[in-house]
Each structure stands twice: as structure tokens, then as C-alpha cells.
Amino acid sequence: MFYEPVPMTSTCRFYCYRKYRDEINHNIDKANKIALVFFDMDGVLTDTISSWKLIHDYFGTSNERSVDEYLKGNIDDLEFIKRDVSLWKKNGKFASKDIIQNILYGVPIMKGARECIYFLNKHNIKTAIISAGLDILAERVTKELCINYMSANGIKSDKNGRLTGEGILNVQLKYKDKYVKKLAKELDIPLEKCAAVGNSCFDIPMFETCGLGIAFNPDDDCVKKSADIIIEGKDLSRIIPTIKPFV
């Protein structure tokens, strides 16, 4: 589950999945106070465009055809994940989970991420990762940055630690708003007191569900137009001044 990084463009480079997904209720009041911040992971909390792509690069594989089929609704998230994982082989056999972990443990944390999360924690603002990336990396980031909650996708392995070619679906890429609503409800936090930070068109549903949407180093104008605040460049600490008025 990944897409190829390209320089920022004026229009979205993907088939627009939003043409056929359910519409989102836009009647969310704008934030005047923030109690919970949702973060995308790849390209936001971590300085990599996609945790899935890193692994494909390692194995010399690509799933461009699956990306197109997924965005057009021809295959679902679990099939998309399965097609990705089925490519990760060495000498004709599925790779070990250790190899995947070693690749992902080398992913750098985004500049300014520690300062950003520290600020939020200091002001008793809850934090959460909502990512269609891999939970191996999300768990590491959650621990390193002291993030409160995390949802991401997984991969199955057998008793010997070798991949089975199957995935674990926890977050649907095109429906991140579902997980925003679920956690906000569990924590009894109104959506207007939630903020979302993301960089791609797949984060737009989070922006539209929360009281405050922050486009961080956005991929294209579609992301910019959907956000309340735009932060250019790779420094997550630049979000702090935009959050201060809502503390």
C-alpha cells in the first residue's frame, strides 16, 4: 500500500477516490479549543513518504497496478495489503518479519516532531496516529514520541517469524475519518475540539471531520484547499504557534 513520491503539484496526481466514497458531514463547528490531535504518520511524524514504499524499494518490487485498482474501488484495503505483502520474498520464499522491522527501524523521525508532541503533552492535549502505514513503525513512533493512541495496519507472520502473505487491516486508507470519530467518541471529546495533521489527499477526510485541519508539507493544492492551516517545509515544530491559540 504505497504511492510514488513526486514533487508537489497543483492538482492531485491520483484518481480521485472521493468521487465514489460516502460524503462526509461538513457541519462541524470550527475549533476554539483543541483537546485531541490526530496525526498521519508517513511524511508527517516520520521523514519518509511511505513505510510500504521503503519495503518495496528494498525488495525491488512495485504495485502501481494495484494502486490504480484500489483507488478506483476495484479491490478493497485488505486485498491491496495482501498484494503488497505477497511481493516481499527472498529466494522465492516470503521474507522474515525481522527484515521488515530492520528496514522500518531506520526511518527517521520528522524534524520538530519531538518538540511538537512535547508541547501537546505539556498542555494535556491527547495525541493519536491514524495511519494506513505499517504498525511496526507506528508502534516505534508512538513509543519514541510518547503519543497516546495509535492505529495502523499490520502484516501476518507464522510461528517461525516468516511472512504469510496476509495483512491485518486496522485503518482503511480512504476512510480515516471513521477512526477519528471512533476515538473521539471513546474519549468523549467533541469533533470540533479535534485537530488533524496530514500531508496527502488521504488525510482530507480527517480535515473535514475535525474542527481544525492542518496541511503539513502538503502534496498538492487539493490538500491545501481542504485545510484550515498550511505549514510548508519539513519541520513539525512550526505547528506549535498555530496550536497555541487553541490551548
C-alpha positions as CSV (number, residue, x, y, z in Angstrom):
1,M,0.0,0.0,0.0
2,F,2.0,3.0,-1.2
3,Y,2.3,5.6,-3.8
4,E,5.3,7.1,-5.6
5,P,6.6,10.4,-4.3
6,V,6.8,13.3,-6.9
7,P,7.4,17.0,-6.4
8,M,4.3,18.9,-5.2
9,T,1.9,19.6,-8.0
10,S,-1.0,22.0,-8.3
11,T,-3.5,19.1,-8.7
12,C,-3.8,15.7,-7.1
13,R,-1.9,13.1,-9.0
14,F,-4.2,10.2,-8.1
15,Y,-7.5,9.0,-9.4
16,C,-9.9,10.9,-7.1
17,Y,-11.3,8.2,-4.8
18,R,-13.6,10.8,-3.2
19,K,-15.8,10.7,-6.3
20,Y,-17.4,7.4,-5.0
21,R,-16.8,7.2,-1.3
22,D,-19.5,8.3,1.1
23,E,-19.8,12.1,1.6
24,I,-18.7,13.5,5.0
25,N,-20.9,15.7,7.2
26,H,-19.3,19.1,6.9
27,N,-21.4,20.6,9.7
28,I,-18.6,20.6,12.2
29,D,-18.1,23.8,14.2
30,K,-14.6,25.3,13.8
31,A,-12.3,24.8,16.8
32,N,-11.9,27.3,19.6
33,K,-10.1,24.9,21.9
34,I,-8.2,21.7,21.0
35,A,-8.3,18.6,23.2
36,L,-7.1,15.9,20.7
37,V,-4.8,16.0,17.7
38,F,-4.7,13.2,15.1
39,F,-1.6,12.8,13.0
40,D,-0.9,10.9,9.8
41,M,2.4,9.1,10.1
42,D,4.3,8.7,6.8
43,G,5.5,12.2,5.7
44,V,4.3,13.8,8.9
45,L,5.7,12.2,12.0
46,T,8.3,10.3,10.0
47,D,10.5,11.7,7.2
48,T,9.6,9.1,4.6
49,I,6.8,9.3,2.0
50,S,5.6,5.7,2.7
51,S,6.6,2.9,5.0
52,W,5.2,0.5,2.4
53,K,7.4,2.0,-0.3
54,L,10.5,1.7,1.7
55,I,10.0,-2.1,1.8
56,H,9.1,-2.3,-1.9
57,D,12.3,-0.4,-2.7
58,Y,14.3,-2.9,-0.6
59,F,12.9,-5.9,-2.5
60,G,12.9,-4.1,-5.9
61,T,9.1,-4.5,-6.3
62,S,6.3,-2.2,-7.3
63,N,2.5,-2.3,-7.0
64,E,1.5,0.6,-9.3
65,R,-1.3,-1.5,-10.9
66,S,-2.8,-2.4,-7.5
67,V,-2.7,1.3,-6.5
68,D,-4.8,2.2,-9.5
69,E,-7.3,-0.7,-8.9
70,Y,-7.6,0.3,-5.3
71,L,-8.3,4.0,-5.9
72,K,-10.9,3.1,-8.4
73,G,-12.6,0.8,-5.9
74,N,-11.9,-2.4,-7.8
75,I,-10.2,-4.0,-4.8
76,D,-10.6,-3.4,-1.1
77,D,-8.0,-2.4,1.5
78,L,-7.2,-6.0,2.7
79,E,-6.7,-7.2,-0.9
80,F,-4.5,-4.2,-1.5
81,I,-2.3,-5.0,1.5
82,K,-2.2,-8.7,0.5
83,R,-1.0,-7.9,-2.9
84,D,1.8,-5.8,-1.4
85,V,3.0,-8.3,1.1
86,S,2.8,-11.1,-1.4
87,L,5.7,-9.4,-3.3
88,W,8.1,-9.4,-0.4
89,K,10.2,-12.5,-1.0
90,K,13.8,-13.7,-0.9
91,N,14.9,-16.7,-2.9
92,G,11.3,-17.5,-3.8
93,K,10.2,-17.6,-0.1
94,F,8.4,-15.0,2.0
95,A,10.8,-12.7,3.9
96,S,11.1,-12.8,7.6
97,K,9.4,-10.2,9.7
98,D,12.8,-9.3,11.2
99,I,13.8,-7.9,7.8
100,I,10.8,-5.7,7.7
101,Q,11.5,-4.5,11.2
102,N,15.1,-3.7,10.4
103,I,14.1,-1.6,7.4
104,L,11.5,0.4,9.3
105,Y,13.6,0.9,12.4
106,G,15.9,3.0,10.3
107,V,13.2,5.5,9.3
108,P,14.0,9.0,10.7
109,I,11.6,10.9,12.9
110,M,10.4,14.1,11.2
111,K,12.3,17.2,12.3
112,G,10.4,19.1,15.0
113,A,8.2,16.1,15.9
114,R,9.5,15.7,19.4
115,E,9.1,19.4,20.1
116,C,5.6,19.3,18.7
117,I,4.4,16.3,20.7
118,Y,6.1,17.5,23.9
119,F,4.2,20.8,23.6
120,L,0.9,19.0,23.2
121,N,1.6,16.6,26.1
122,K,2.6,19.6,28.3
123,H,-0.8,21.2,27.7
124,N,-2.7,17.9,28.3
125,I,-3.7,17.6,24.7
126,K,-4.2,14.0,23.6
127,T,-2.4,12.7,20.5
128,A,-3.1,9.9,18.1
129,I,-1.7,8.3,15.0
130,I,-4.2,7.4,12.3
131,S,-2.1,5.7,9.5
132,A,-2.6,3.2,6.8
133,G,1.1,2.6,7.1
134,L,2.7,-0.3,9.0
135,D,2.1,-0.8,12.7
136,I,5.7,-1.9,13.2
137,L,6.8,1.7,12.5
138,A,3.8,3.2,14.2
139,E,4.5,1.4,17.4
140,R,8.0,2.6,17.4
141,V,7.0,6.2,16.7
142,T,4.3,6.1,19.4
143,K,6.8,4.9,22.0
144,E,9.6,7.3,21.0
145,L,7.4,10.4,20.9
146,C,5.1,9.5,23.8
147,I,1.9,9.5,21.7
148,N,-1.2,8.4,23.4
149,Y,-3.1,6.4,20.8
150,M,-2.2,4.6,17.6
151,S,-4.0,2.8,14.7
152,A,-2.1,1.4,11.7
153,N,-2.1,-1.7,9.5
154,G,-0.1,-4.9,10.1
155,I,1.3,-8.0,8.4
156,K,0.9,-11.6,9.5
157,S,3.8,-13.9,10.2
158,D,4.0,-17.7,11.0
159,K,5.5,-19.3,14.1
160,N,8.9,-19.0,12.6
161,G,8.6,-15.3,12.0
162,R,8.2,-15.6,8.3
163,L,5.6,-13.5,6.5
164,T,2.5,-15.4,5.4
165,G,1.5,-13.1,2.6
166,E,-1.5,-11.9,4.5
167,G,-2.2,-8.5,6.1
168,I,-4.0,-7.1,9.1
169,L,-6.4,-4.3,8.3
170,N,-6.9,-1.7,11.1
171,V,-7.1,1.5,9.0
172,Q,-8.8,2.0,5.6
173,L,-6.7,4.5,3.7
174,K,-9.7,6.3,2.2
175,Y,-11.8,6.3,5.4
176,K,-9.5,7.8,8.1
177,D,-12.5,9.8,9.3
178,K,-14.1,6.6,10.7
179,Y,-11.2,6.2,13.1
180,V,-11.2,9.9,14.1
181,K,-14.9,9.6,15.0
182,K,-14.4,6.3,16.9
183,L,-11.6,7.5,19.1
184,A,-13.2,10.9,19.7
185,K,-16.4,9.2,20.8
186,E,-14.5,6.8,23.1
187,L,-12.7,9.7,24.8
188,D,-15.9,11.8,24.9
189,I,-14.2,14.6,23.0
190,P,-16.4,16.7,20.6
191,L,-15.1,16.6,17.0
192,E,-14.9,20.4,17.0
193,K,-12.2,20.1,19.7
194,C,-10.2,17.8,17.5
195,A,-7.4,18.7,15.1
196,A,-5.9,16.7,12.2
197,V,-2.4,17.0,10.7
198,G,-1.8,15.4,7.4
199,N,0.0,15.8,4.1
200,S,-1.9,13.9,1.4
201,C,-5.3,13.6,-0.2
202,F,-6.0,10.6,2.0
203,D,-5.9,12.9,5.0
204,I,-8.7,15.2,3.7
205,P,-11.4,13.1,5.4
206,M,-9.7,13.8,8.7
207,F,-9.6,17.5,8.0
208,E,-13.3,17.5,7.1
209,T,-14.2,15.7,10.3
210,C,-12.2,17.8,12.8
211,G,-12.6,21.3,14.0
212,L,-9.2,22.2,12.7
213,G,-7.3,20.8,9.7
214,I,-3.6,21.3,9.3
215,A,-1.8,20.5,6.0
216,F,1.8,19.8,6.8
217,N,4.2,20.0,3.8
218,P,1.2,19.2,1.6
219,D,1.4,17.1,-1.6
220,D,-0.8,19.2,-3.7
221,D,-3.4,22.0,-3.9
222,C,-6.2,19.6,-3.1
223,V,-4.7,19.1,0.3
224,K,-4.1,22.8,0.8
225,K,-7.7,23.8,-0.2
226,S,-9.1,21.3,2.3
227,A,-7.1,22.6,5.3
228,D,-7.6,25.5,7.7
229,I,-3.8,26.0,8.2
230,I,-0.9,25.2,5.8
231,I,2.6,24.5,7.0
232,E,5.2,24.4,4.3
233,G,8.5,22.6,4.8
234,K,9.6,19.6,6.9
235,D,9.6,21.0,10.4
236,L,6.7,19.8,12.6
237,S,7.6,22.3,15.4
238,R,6.2,25.0,13.1
239,I,2.7,23.7,14.0
240,I,3.2,24.8,17.6
241,P,2.4,28.5,17.0
242,T,-0.8,27.6,15.1
243,I,-2.0,25.4,18.0
244,K,-1.2,27.9,20.8
245,P,-4.4,30.0,20.3
246,F,-6.5,26.8,20.8
247,V,-4.8,25.7,24.0
